Amino acid sequence: MEQPIWTPGAERVRNSNLHEFMRRANVLHGIEATTYDDLHAWSVREPAAFWEQLWHYAGLRASRPWTSVLEAGDMRSARWFTGARLNFAENLLRHRDQRTALVVVDERRRQPQRISYAELHRAVARLARYLRGCGVGPGDRVAGYLPNCGEAVVAMLAATSLGAVWSSCSPDFGSRSVRDRFGQIGPKVLVAADGYRYHGKVIRTLERTADLAREIDAIEQVIVVPFLGERLDGAGLDGAVSWSQALDNDAETIDFVQLPFDHPVYILYSSGTTGVPKCIVHGAGGTLLQHAKEHLLHTDLKRDDVLFYFTTCGWMMWNWLVGALGCGATLVLYDGSPGHPDRGVLWRLVEELGITVFGTSPRFLASCAGGSLHPGRDHDLSSLHTLLSTGAPLSREDFAWVYREVKADLLLASISGGTDIVSCFMLGCPTEPVYAGEIQKRGLGMKVEAWDEAGAAVVGVKAELVCTAPFPSMPVGFWNDADGARYSAAYFQRYPGVWHHGDFIEITPRGGVVVHGRSDATLNPGGVRIGTAEIYRQVEALDEVVDSLVVGRTVDHDVEVVLFVVLRAGAVLDTALVERIKAQIREHTTPRHVPRRILALGDIPRTLNGKKVELAVRDLLDGRPVTNRDTLANPAALDEVAAVAQAQALC
């Protein structure tokens, strides 16, 4: 029997928020839960009781109580906390003391800017007054084209305090990508920076902002954040105001507009690599509840914690990160490259700022391992108690590296969900053991199952991720989808009435979850379904391979598996290495996993959020046009794929 790679100590379990929440559930609801699995079973069996207890445990505020917790028909028609009136920003600004709310750092490595909860409240009050004067009210959209800075948090909170809907893109999104997003939702106000820094380079964006203001008719006002200190004169932004001008008033209080539980608060976007991005609308109450659950119970976040997640304003993890203000913790905002001036920059932040919860991606961890970093040896990581990873499956090798080179006594929580739910389906559990290569548990209140082709729930078998019961953070809908047809097609078409997420997973007998990749990118040679993550785990375990991408190319009504690899400096993709790669895959998976073609690249095409673009590469090999190249962080990599494929007569 496999042994856990880490087990929490008795004191850690006893002092956890989850342990206290379970104790209260036992008392209040007469259950006898002694394990996480017991609590999860109750949470999906009695969802109304669970989510109501969570509301009270998290201390959420509402000006009017609900008349019913859950009115459920099918998943689409379920309504939560009917009758309640609340404000999203008010719940994140409950604390108004001198404790540090935000620590803001960027590549310049200047003295970190510390913003207290009282200072944050004051800044939000002043920007909210300005936005109200611009005519911003409930349902209006306010958009941010911003680095991961304190002003982004202030702008989001000011907008949502008025009942407006916040949507953001990071400034590394090109003009077309931003227009494809903001052009659909028609923001009344655009808050934009004059530029940003990345990997030692200065990128100016005022010209892009001016283009957006001209091209999107709905934009009535532009507020410019002086991230670089650029002058507005001559930027083509007539009528724009600076951030300091927008905050130049004496407001001290905020009139939080009270709205229904499901009033829209965020608009997030699908990746847009295969078409115009979908505009996913999220409700205030559901987002608050889900984030409170994940921060308090699954991450064990407390007021004394210092939470960091490497993210931009264009990824849902930014929304997840700022939601932790509701717990009163300190958030670290970092803008810049995780590899500048070297790969140790983020580990130094842990030491310097006393970070207790560190969030990153498997790609970052793999790059540290490949770069022979020793964070635990070279830095004081004594403050760190939890490491979170998302964006892709975390390999067994990455688990081993973290416990060997970062810290032995650490909760390593691989988490997985998505923009679609602005939260997680599967995530960590501070009271349970960690097993290498597995996500610890399915989230509380999330009735997640793995369904086979016949729609039967299976365990220990790779199948489709579904959620069979409603949960509060389901989207309110899609923007400009009045009859809900696009929303239904996205999630409820394959299994009517059941949420189909599009991940290929395996639920283990002990209740953990292994993600095998996106099901729409699943390979199907000879009719056998293969998750792409299964191949990545084997290929990227080889010393010579830095990165990889695998797709299925359609040939004679079957699928030919094609593997692209990026090699370490000095390595050569000769016959011997090709055979080693094939042998590694064959030995640890099956002969059907072995690629027919293995080709070398200089870089793997990725989205701006760092995800491999398997579908775009598959389309390219199958002769279909690839649109929206602006959604890629490195579009030149797609050109290289095309050139290599053409040279090999693959397209």
Protein Blocks (a to p, Z undefined) as FASTA:
>chain_A
ZZdfbdcdfklmmmpmklmmmmmmmmmnopacfbfklmmmmmmmmmmlmmmmmmmmnopa
cfbdcfbfbdcfbfklpcehehiacdfklmmmmpccfbdfbdcddfkopacddddfklmm
mmmmmmmmmmmmnopaehiacdddddddfklmmmmmmmmmnopacddddfkbcfklmmmm
mmmnopabdcddfbdceehiacdfklmmmmmmmmmmklmbdcdddfkopafehnlpghia
cfklmmmccbfbdcdddddfklcfbdcddeklnoccddddddfklmmmmmmmmmmmmnop
afkbccdddddfkbfklmmmmmmmmnopacdddeddfkbcbfklmmmmmmmnopabdcdd
fklmmmmmmnopafklmpccklpmbdcdehiacdfklmmmmmmmmomcdcddddddbjkl
opafbdcdfkbccdehiafbdcehiacddddfkopacehiacddddfbdcfklcfbdehi
lnommmmmmmmmmmghiacehpacdddfkopacdebjfklpccehhiacdfklmmmmmmm
pmklmbdcdddddeehiacddddddddehiacdfklmmmmmmmmmmmmcfklpcfbdcdd
fbdcddfkopacfklmmmmmnopacehkllpfblmlmmmmmmmmmmnopZZ
